[in-house]
Amino acid sequence: MTAVTDEGSGSAGNPGSGEGPEGETKPGPEKERERESERERERARGEGRGWNDGLIARRAVDRAADSGSATDPASGLGAASGSGSVPDDGDANPPQVEAYVPASGPLRPRLDALRELVGLSRARLDGDTLDEAGRVLDEAAARQRLSSRHTVVAIAGATGSGKSTLFNALAGAPISETGLRRPTTAAPLACSWTDGAAGLLDRLAVPGRLRRRPQQTGGGADDSLDGLVLVDLPDHDSAATEHREQVDRVLALVDAVIWVVDPEKYADAALHEGYLRPLAGHAEVTFVVLNQIDRLPGDAADQVLDDLRRLLDENGMALGEHGDPGATVMAVSALTGDGIGELREVLGRFVQERSAAARRLSADVDAAAARLRPAYVAEGRVGLDERAREEFADRLAEAVGAAAAGQTAEREWRRNAGRACGTPWLRLWRWYESTRRPGSLESPTRPEPPEQRITARQRVEQAVRTVADEAAHGLPGPWAQAVREAAAHGAKELPEALDALAERAGTEQAAGGGGAAGAPRARGGPAESDASGTSRTSVASRALGASGAVRGGRVGGRPPRPRWWPVAVLAQVVMTLLQFTGAFWLVGQLVGLFAPGYLTPALVMLAGVVGGPLVEWSCAAAARGPARRYGQEAERRLREAAAACGRARVLDPVAAELVRYREVRERYAAVTEISTTGG
């Protein structure tokens, strides 16, 4: 079996490392399973030399490790001697990759929810709004691919605050250059207490020549800070632009930050306004160290420290006091060593918890969620209630003329009753009058005035705008705009669809010779098809033709005839026969065909003349109730058809947008771990 070698180097493993011979190959062919088992055993033996924790994915060994101080084979970090530190030899050792084992907690579900939230929102929110969330997801994925045993802590501060001096005090060796020249630190300098941090430093773009190991004392290194990767940053207020850019870049990638302030500039606005206040949500991974307390007389250090705590509290940064989570505030003197031991102890406990990376990512998710809050959290309860839907249906019914159609249907029903039960002479007169009224064959119906068409279209558009505004009320801007656009898109052909609906209703009535013949006629052409190929009035047409039976009759065809109509017609026939009989009898007496006696034929004729109108009047009185019900049914049918058309074209698309918003709101609630219901 071949030895595990450095990535890309091709060199064999260290023969003096205490392992068995590397570079041997087993004779004869082997099965894949046997080779894999052998590789696992070899990897386990290799890990046993180092941390023996099962977290290393690959281990690179380039040179033998001396018993004293030598270059670390895994990360290429030089061990610091009593006189200084040995720098990394740069490209000799490529980065080592170590598996990330996430800490238990809600971070992974929150990241998954944020990823789903971004995916669901891309069609509704602009890229600038989602950029920060996308950056957090990318950085979280990059951090989780690297070591979880290491905690990357940056030391940041203003010019002359003593960052490099504190860095050297923690490392136990003069690793970082100090001096009076400003700025002193020009590039990030890293010091790692254990090996395996090469991947993390590559992510920070720290070159190999700027990677160090801490001072070793006695028989070995100090174990209290095992896993710590300390990074000394340039001044955040440096006159060099590239220095400030490096600070901002590294601060976005590290797990924690030690802010070093001095008694003169601890209240500097550039620090508080530019960094501490925006990063107030990262308090659990923030240390604020007041350096140079040796310059303060008496109890002045305590006074400055109290004022510093006050400023941090005003910035909204929680302070980790009395066991509460928050920022750690300490006072030290890196020059004299006062407070360095306490800082090392606090930093050691923080590193050994191995939760800084998860805390930092969780704070980043909180910050991204806070920026996204205006795009997802509604003011009050959103959606359309039943009242808004009914008002929309009423406006459409008014635009389509449902009430007028019902009244026309009622009049038509009564007119048909009069035709069936009226006297022949009155019916003849009415026929003559109808030939002179508009709408008859002799006098065609005049076209609808253009202003009436405009008025009906405006009513429909106003109804759509009103319901869209009510649906969008309280929604965040992007989602309110999406709701309005969905309603406007569905309303483009809604007036034509309602016209076609009215035309179909009128055609059915006219085809049956009655019904709501006076319903508004279509102002557009025949029913067309939309992009999906379905008739744009198909939903409304089904609604219009779904409930035809009305207590023994139909709406949309010839009006139903009550059971007493044949009796009334027979009575009218009898009255007519009496009139003819009485008249023929009188004429016969006048010409001598019958014996004289005018009283009887006069009474017979009078009975027919008086009885005919009486029967007609009785039928008209009896027809009022059925006619009213018939008109109401015609109005209801047309109203329901118009409502179905509006629901299919406007309300359903609006409801779909509201459902989509509720879905992303639930994802946002999972990200923030709070309820976002609007009440």
C-alpha positions in Angstrom: 0.0 0.0 0.0 1.3 3.5 -0.8 1.8 6.0 1.9 -0.4 9.0 2.5 1.5 11.9 1.0 1.3 15.6 0.9 -1.3 16.9 -1.6 0.3 17.5 -4.9 3.9 16.8 -3.7 4.3 13.2 -4.6 6.8 12.6 -1.8 6.7 9.7 0.5 5.7 9.9 4.2 8.3 10.4 6.9 10.1 7.2 7.6 11.2 8.3 11.0 7.7 9.0 12.3 7.3 5.8 14.2 4.9 4.2 11.7 5.4 1.0 9.7 7.2 1.1 6.4 5.5 3.3 3.9 5.7 2.8 0.1 5.3 -0.9 0.3 2.8 -2.6 -1.9 1.1 -5.9 -1.2 1.9 -8.6 -3.8 -0.8 -9.9 -6.1 -4.2 -8.4 -7.0 -6.5 -7.2 -4.1 -10.2 -6.5 -4.0 -11.4 -3.0 -3.7 -12.8 -3.6 -0.2 -9.5 -4.9 1.1 -7.7 -1.9 -0.3 -10.2 0.4 1.3 -9.8 -1.3 4.7 -6.1 -1.1 4.5 -6.2 2.6 3.7 -8.5 3.2 6.7 -6.1 1.3 9.0 -3.2 3.3 7.7 -5.1 6.6 8.1 -6.0 5.6 11.7 -2.3 4.9 12.5 -1.3 8.3 10.9 -3.9 10.1 13.0 -2.6 8.4 16.1 0.6 10.4 15.9 -1.2 13.7 16.1 -4.5 14.5 17.8 -6.0 11.0 17.5 -9.5 12.5 17.4 -10.7 11.1 14.1 -11.4 14.5 12.5 -8.6 14.6 10.0 -9.6 13.9 6.4 -6.1 14.0 4.9 -2.7 14.3 6.6 0.4 15.6 4.8 3.8 14.7 6.2 6.8 16.2 4.5 9.7 16.1 6.9 10.6 14.4 10.2 9.7 16.1 13.5 12.6 16.7 15.9 12.1 16.1 19.5 12.8 19.7 20.3 11.5 22.4 18.0 10.8 21.7 14.3 8.5 22.7 11.5 5.0 21.2 11.9 4.4 18.8 9.0 0.7 19.4 8.8 0.4 23.1 8.6 3.9 24.4 7.9 3.9 26.6 10.9 7.3 27.2 12.5 7.7 26.6 16.2 8.8 29.6 18.2 12.1 29.3 20.0 13.2 31.4 22.9 14.5 34.1 20.7 11.6 34.2 18.2 9.6 32.1 15.8 10.4 30.2 12.7 8.3 31.3 9.7 6.4 29.0 7.4 8.2 28.0 4.3 5.3 29.0 2.1 4.4 26.7 -0.7 6.3 23.7 0.6 3.2 22.3 2.3 -0.2 22.7 0.6 -3.2 23.2 3.0 -4.5 20.4 5.0 -8.2 19.7 5.0 -10.0 18.6 8.1 -13.7 17.5 8.4 -16.1 19.9 10.1 -18.2 18.5 12.8 -21.0 21.0 13.5 -21.9 21.8 17.1 -25.3 20.6 18.3 -27.9 23.3 18.0 -30.3 25.0 15.7 -27.7 26.4 13.3 -28.0 23.8 10.6 -31.9 24.0 10.4 -31.6 27.8 10.3 -29.1 27.7 7.5 -31.3 25.3 5.6 -34.3 27.6 6.2 -32.3 30.6 5.0 -31.3 28.7 1.8 -34.9 27.8 1.1 -36.0 31.3 1.8 -33.5 32.7 -0.7 -34.6 30.2 -3.3 -38.3 31.0 -2.9 -37.7 34.7 -2.9 -35.5 35.1 -6.0 -38.5 35.7 -8.3 -40.0 38.4 -6.0 -37.0 40.2 -4.5 -34.1 41.9 -6.2 -30.6 40.5 -6.0 -29.3 43.4 -3.8 -31.8 42.5 -1.1 -30.7 38.8 -1.1 -26.9 39.4 -1.5 -26.1 39.5 2.2 -28.1 36.3 2.8 -26.3 34.6 -0.1 -22.9 35.7 1.3 -23.8 34.3 4.7 -24.7 31.0 3.2 -21.5 30.8 1.1 -19.3 31.7 4.1 -21.1 29.2 6.3 -20.6 26.4 3.7 -16.9 27.4 3.4 -16.4 27.4 7.2 -18.2 24.1 7.7 -15.8 22.4 5.3 -12.8 23.3 7.5 -11.6 22.4 11.0 -14.0 22.6 13.9 -11.1 22.0 16.3 -9.7 25.4 15.7 -11.0 28.8 16.7 -9.8 31.7 14.5 -9.5 34.9 16.6 -8.5 38.2 15.1 -6.8 41.0 17.1 -8.1 44.3 15.7 -7.7 47.9 16.8 -6.7 51.4 16.0 -3.2 52.8 15.3 -1.0 52.7 18.3 -3.4 50.7 20.5 -0.9 47.9 21.1 -2.4 45.1 19.0 1.0 43.6 18.0 2.3 43.9 21.6 -0.7 42.0 22.9 -0.3 39.5 20.1 3.3 38.8 21.1 2.3 38.6 24.8 -0.2 35.9 24.1 2.1 34.0 21.8 5.0 34.3 24.2 7.4 35.4 21.5 8.1 38.6 19.5 6.3 37.3 16.4 4.7 40.5 15.3 6.8 43.6 14.6 6.3 46.4 17.0 7.6 50.0 16.9 7.0 53.7 16.7 6.5 53.7 12.9 2.8 53.8 11.9 1.3 51.7 10.5 3.5 48.9 11.8 1.4 45.9 10.7 0.9 45.9 7.0 -0.6 42.4 6.5 -2.4 39.8 8.6 0.0 37.7 10.6 -1.2 34.3 12.0 -0.1 32.2 14.9 -1.5 28.7 15.4 -1.2 26.7 18.6 -1.9 23.4 17.0 -1.5 22.0 13.5 -4.2 21.4 10.9 -5.2 25.1 10.5 -3.7 25.5 7.0 -7.1 25.4 5.4 -8.5 28.1 7.7 -5.5 30.4 7.0 -5.8 29.8 3.3 -9.4 31.0 3.6 -8.1 34.2 5.2 -5.4 34.5 2.5 -2.6 34.5 5.0 0.5 33.5 3.1 2.8 30.8 4.3 5.6 33.2 5.2 3.3 35.0 7.7 2.3 31.8 9.6 3.9 31.2 13.0 3.9 28.9 16.0 3.8 30.2 19.7 6.7 30.1 22.1 7.2 26.6 23.7 8.2 26.4 27.3 9.8 23.6 29.2 9.1 20.2 27.6 6.4 21.3 25.2 3.8 23.9 24.2 1.2 25.4 26.5 -2.0 23.3 26.2 -4.4 26.0 27.5 -4.8 27.5 24.1 -4.8 24.4 21.9 -6.9 25.0 18.9 -6.4 28.8 18.9 -5.5 30.5 15.6 -4.6 34.1 16.5 -4.5 36.7 13.7 -2.9 40.1 14.0 -4.6 42.6 11.7 -3.5 46.0 10.3 -5.0 49.1 11.8 -8.7 49.6 11.0 -8.1 53.4 10.8 -4.9 53.1 8.8 -4.1 55.8 6.2 -3.5 53.0 3.7 -6.7 52.0 2.0 -5.4 48.4 1.4 -4.9 48.0 5.1 -8.5 48.9 5.9 -9.8 46.6 3.1 -7.8 43.7 4.6 -9.3 44.4 8.0 -12.8 44.4 6.7 -12.2 41.2 4.7 -10.7 39.2 7.5 -13.3 40.4 10.1 -16.0 38.9 7.9 -14.3 35.5 8.0 -12.9 34.9 11.5 -14.7 33.2 14.4 -14.1 35.9 17.0 -12.5 39.3 17.4 -10.4 40.9 20.2 -10.8 44.7 19.9 -7.9 46.4 21.5 -8.5 50.0 22.7 -6.2 52.4 24.5 -7.1 55.0 27.1 -6.8 57.8 24.6 -9.0 56.5 21.7 -11.4 54.0 23.4 -14.3 56.3 22.5 -13.2 56.8 18.9 -16.3 57.2 16.6 -14.5 55.3 13.8 -14.4 52.2 16.0 -17.9 52.5 17.6 -19.8 53.7 14.5 -17.9 51.7 12.0 -17.5 48.3 13.8 -18.8 47.9 17.3 -22.4 49.2 16.7 -22.9 47.2 13.4 -21.5 44.1 15.0 -23.5 44.4 18.2 -25.3 41.2 17.4 -21.9 39.4 17.5 -21.4 40.1 21.2 -20.8 36.5 22.2 -17.8 36.3 20.0 -16.4 39.7 20.8 -13.7 40.7 23.3 -13.0 44.3 24.1 -9.6 44.7 25.8 -8.5 48.0 27.3 -4.7 48.0 26.8 -2.0 50.2 28.2 -3.5 50.5 31.7 0.0 50.9 33.0 -0.3 54.5 31.8 -3.3 55.2 34.0 -2.7 56.3 37.6 -4.6 55.0 40.6 -8.2 53.9 39.9 -8.4 55.7 36.6 -8.3 52.3 34.8 -11.5 51.3 36.5 -13.1 54.6 35.5 -12.1 54.2 31.9 -13.3 50.6 31.9 -16.7 51.6 33.3 -17.0 54.3 30.6 -16.1 51.8 28.0 -18.8 49.5 29.2 -21.3 52.4 29.0 -20.3 53.1 25.4 -20.7 49.4 24.5 -24.1 49.3 26.1 -25.2 52.4 24.1 -24.0 50.6 21.0 -26.5 47.9 21.8 -23.8 45.3 22.5 -24.7 42.9 25.4 -22.0 42.6 28.0 -21.1 39.2 29.4 -21.4 39.9 33.1 -22.9 37.8 35.9 -23.0 34.8 33.7 -25.0 36.4 31.0 -23.9 35.8 27.3 -22.3 38.8 25.8 -19.0 40.6 25.1 -16.1 40.1 27.4 -14.5 43.4 28.6 -11.1 43.4 30.2 -8.2 45.6 31.1 -4.6 44.6 30.5 -1.2 45.9 29.9 0.6 44.0 27.2 3.8 45.8 28.0 4.0 44.9 31.7 2.0 41.7 31.5 -0.7 42.9 33.9 -4.0 41.0 33.1 -2.4 38.9 30.3 -2.8 35.7 32.4 -6.4 36.4 33.0 -7.0 37.1 29.3 -5.2 33.9 28.4 -7.4 31.9 30.8 -10.6 33.4 29.5 -9.5 32.9 25.9 -8.5 29.3 26.7 -12.0 28.5 28.0 -13.5 30.2 25.0 -11.4 28.2 22.6 -11.9 24.9 24.4 -15.7 25.2 24.1 -15.2 24.9 20.3 -18.5 26.7 19.6 -17.2 30.1 18.4 -17.6 29.2 14.7 -21.2 28.2 15.3 -21.9 31.3 17.3 -20.4 33.5 14.7 -22.4 31.9 11.9 -25.5 32.1 14.0 -24.9 35.9 14.6 -24.4 36.3 10.8 -27.7 34.6 10.2 -29.3 36.9 12.7 -27.9 40.0 11.0 -29.0 38.8 7.6 -32.5 38.1 8.9 -32.7 41.5 10.4 -31.8 43.1 7.1 -34.5 40.9 5.4 -37.2 41.7 8.0 -38.8 44.6 6.0 -39.1 42.2 3.0 -41.0 39.5 4.9 -42.7 40.7 8.1 -46.2 42.1 7.4 -48.0 44.7 9.4 -51.2 43.1 10.7 -53.1 40.2 9.3 -52.9 39.8 5.6 -55.2 38.3 3.0 -58.8 38.8 1.8 -61.7 38.2 4.2 -65.2 37.2 3.1 -66.4 40.8 3.2 -63.8 41.9 0.6 -64.7 38.9 -1.6 -68.4 39.7 -1.5 -67.8 43.4 -2.2 -65.7 42.4 -5.3 -68.5 40.1 -6.5 -71.1 42.9 -6.0 -69.0 45.3 -8.1 -68.6 42.8 -10.9 -72.4 42.0 -10.7 -73.1 45.8 -11.0 -70.7 46.1 -13.9 -72.3 43.2 -15.8 -75.8 44.4 -15.1 -77.0 41.5 -13.0 -79.7 43.5 -11.2 -81.0 45.0 -14.5 -81.0 41.5 -16.0 -83.1 40.2 -13.1 -85.6 43.0 -13.5 -85.8 42.3 -17.2 -86.3 38.6 -16.6 -89.1 39.4 -14.2 -90.9 41.7 -16.7 -90.4 39.1 -19.4 -92.0 36.4 -17.2 -95.0 38.7 -16.5 -95.2 39.6 -20.2 -95.3 35.9 -21.1 -98.1 35.4 -18.6 -100.0 38.2 -20.1 -99.6 36.7 -23.6 -100.8 33.4 -22.4 -103.7 34.6 -20.3 -104.7 37.9 -22.0 -107.6 38.6 -24.3 -107.0 38.2 -28.0 -107.8 41.9 -28.6 -105.4 43.1 -26.0 -102.7 40.8 -27.3 -103.3 42.1 -30.8 -102.9 45.6 -29.6 -99.7 44.8 -27.7 -98.2 43.1 -30.8 -98.9 46.2 -32.8 -97.3 48.4 -30.1 -94.3 46.1 -29.9 -93.6 46.5 -33.6 -93.1 50.2 -33.0 -90.7 49.8 -30.0 -86.9 49.4 -30.2 -85.7 45.9 -30.2 -88.4 44.4 -32.5 -87.8 43.1 -36.0 -89.3 46.3 -37.5 -87.3 48.5 -35.2 -83.8 46.9 -34.4 -82.0 47.6 -31.2 -79.8 50.6 -31.2 -76.1 50.0 -30.4 -75.0 50.6 -26.9 -73.5 54.1 -26.4 -69.7 54.2 -26.2 -69.9 56.1 -22.9 -71.8 53.2 -21.3 -69.1 50.8 -22.4 -66.4 53.0 -20.9 -68.4 53.2 -17.7 -68.8 49.4 -17.4 -65.1 48.9 -18.0 -64.1 51.5 -15.5 -66.3 49.8 -12.9 -64.5 46.5 -13.5 -61.1 48.1 -13.3 -62.0 50.0 -10.1 -63.3 46.7 -8.6 -60.0 45.0 -9.4 -57.9 47.9 -8.0 -59.9 47.9 -4.8 -59.6 44.2 -4.1 -55.9 44.2 -5.0 -55.3 47.1 -2.6 -57.2 45.2 0.2 -55.2 42.0 -0.5 -51.9 43.9 -0.5 -52.7 45.9 2.6 -50.0 45.4 5.3 -47.8 43.2 3.0 -44.1 44.1 2.6 -43.4 46.1 -0.5 -42.2 43.4 -2.9 -45.0 41.1 -2.0 -47.6 43.8 -2.2 -46.3 44.7 -5.7 -46.6 41.0 -6.7 -50.2 40.8 -5.5 -51.1 44.0 -7.5 -49.4 42.7 -10.6 -51.2 39.3 -10.4 -54.5 41.2 -10.1 -53.7 43.5 -12.9 -52.6 40.7 -15.2 -55.9 38.8 -14.6 -57.9 41.9 -15.1 -56.6 42.6 -18.6 -59.4 40.7 -20.3 -61.9 40.6 -17.5 -64.3 43.2 -19.0 -64.4 41.3 -22.3 -64.9 38.0 -20.4 -67.8 39.6 -18.5 -69.3 40.9 -21.8 -69.1 37.5 -23.4 -70.8 36.1 -20.2 -73.6 38.6 -20.5 -73.9 37.8 -24.2 -74.2 34.1 -23.5 -76.8 34.7 -20.9 -78.8 36.9 -23.3 -78.4 34.4 -26.1 -79.8 31.6 -24.0 -82.7 33.7 -22.9 -83.5 34.8 -26.5 -83.1 31.3 -27.8 -85.8 30.1 -25.4 -88.0 33.1 -26.3 -87.9 34.6 -22.9 -85.9 35.0 -19.8 -83.5 37.9 -19.2 -83.7 39.0 -22.8 -82.9 42.5 -21.7 -79.6 41.6 -20.2 -76.6 43.8 -21.4 -75.3 42.6 -24.7 -71.6 42.0 -25.3 -69.4 44.9 -26.1 -66.7 42.7 -27.5 -66.5 39.9 -29.9 -67.1 36.2 -29.3 -65.4 34.4 -26.5 -61.7 33.9 -27.1 -59.2 31.6 -25.7 -56.3 32.6 -23.5 -52.7 31.4 -23.7 -53.5 28.0 -22.1 -56.1 27.3 -24.7 -59.1 27.4 -22.4 -62.1 29.5 -23.1 -61.8 32.7 -21.1 -65.5 32.4 -20.1 -65.4 28.7 -19.5 -65.5 29.0 -15.7 -68.3 31.6 -15.8 -70.2 29.6 -18.5 -70.2 26.5 -16.3 -71.4 28.6 -13.4 -74.1 30.1 -15.6 -75.3 26.7 -16.9 -74.9 24.7 -13.7 -78.1 25.4 -11.8 -80.9 25.7 -14.3 -83.8 24.2 -12.4 -85.9 26.6 -10.5 -88.9 25.0 -8.9 -90.4 23.5 -12.0 -88.8 25.8 -14.6 -85.6 27.0 -16.2 -83.6 30.2 -16.1 -81.9 31.0 -19.4 -84.6 29.6 -21.6 -88.4 30.0 -22.0 -89.9 31.0 -18.6 -91.6 28.2 -16.7 -95.4 28.0 -16.9 -97.3 27.4 -13.6 -99.8 24.6 -13.5 -102.8 27.0 -13.4 -101.9 28.5 -16.8 -103.9 26.0 -18.8 -106.9 26.6 -16.7 -106.5 30.4 -17.2 -106.0 29.9 -21.0 -109.2 27.7 -21.1 -111.1 30.3 -19.1 -109.9 33.0 -21.6 -111.0 30.8 -24.5 -114.4 30.4 -22.9 -114.7 34.2 -22.4 -113.8 34.7 -26.1 -116.4 32.1 -27.2 -119.0 33.8 -25.1 -118.2 37.1 -26.8 -118.4 35.5 -30.3 -121.6 33.6 -29.3 -123.3 36.7 -27.9 -122.3 38.8 -30.9 -123.4 36.1 -33.5 -126.7 35.8 -31.6 -127.4 39.5 -31.7 -126.5 39.8 -35.4 -128.7 36.8 -36.1 -131.7 38.5 -34.4 -131.0 41.7 -36.3 -131.1 39.9 -39.7 -134.1 37.7 -38.6 -132.4 34.4 -38.2 -133.4 34.2 -34.6 -136.4 35.2 -32.6 -136.2 38.7 -31.2 -134.9 38.9 -27.6 -131.8 41.1 -27.1 -131.4 40.7 -23.4 -130.0 37.1 -23.3 -127.4 37.5 -26.1 -126.4 40.9 -24.7 -125.8 39.3 -21.3 -123.8 36.4 -22.9 -121.7 38.9 -24.8 -121.2 41.1 -21.8 -120.1 38.1 -19.7 -117.4 37.4 -22.3 -116.3 41.0 -22.6 -116.1 41.5 -18.8 -114.8 38.0 -18.0 -111.8 38.2 -20.4 -110.1 41.2 -18.7 -111.1 39.8 -15.3 -109.3 36.5 -16.1 -106.3 38.5 -17.4 -106.1 40.7 -14.3 -106.4 37.6 -12.0 -103.6 35.9 -13.9 -101.4 39.0 -13.7 -101.9 39.2 -9.9 -101.1 35.5 -9.6 -98.0 35.8 -11.8 -96.3 38.5 -9.7 -94.8 36.0 -7.1 -93.4 33.5 -9.7 -92.2 36.4 -11.9 -90.3 38.0 -9.0 -88.7 34.6 -8.0 -87.7 34.1 -11.7 -86.1 37.5 -11.9 -84.2 36.9 -8.6 -83.0 33.6 -9.9 -81.8 35.1 -13.2 -80.0 37.9 -11.2 -78.4 35.3 -8.9 -77.2 33.2 -11.8 -75.6 36.1 -13.6 -74.1 37.4 -10.3 -72.6 33.9 -9.6 -71.3 33.6 -13.1 -69.6 37.1 -12.9 -68.2 36.2 -9.5 -66.8 32.9 -10.8 -65.2 34.8 -13.7 -63.6 37.3 -11.4 -62.5 34.6 -9.0 -60.8 32.6 -11.7 -59.1 35.6 -13.2 -58.3 37.8 -10.2 -59.0 36.3 -6.8 -57.2 32.9 -7.5 -54.0 34.5 -8.8 -54.0 36.9 -5.8 -54.6 34.0 -3.4 -51.7 32.1 -5.0 -49.4 35.1 -4.3 -50.6 35.2 -0.7 -50.0 31.5 -0.3 -46.5 32.0 -1.6 -45.9 34.8 0.8 -47.1 32.8 3.7 -44.7 30.0 2.7 -41.7 32.3 2.6 -42.9 33.9 5.9 -42.8 30.5 7.5 -39.2 30.0 6.2 -38.3 33.4 7.6 -39.8 32.4 11.0 -37.6 29.3 10.9 -34.6 31.5 10.2 -35.3 33.9 13.0 -36.7 31.3 15.4 -39.6 33.7 16.2 -43.2 34.0 15.2 -44.0 36.5 12.4 -47.7 36.1 12.4 -49.2 39.5 12.0 -51.8 39.1 14.7 
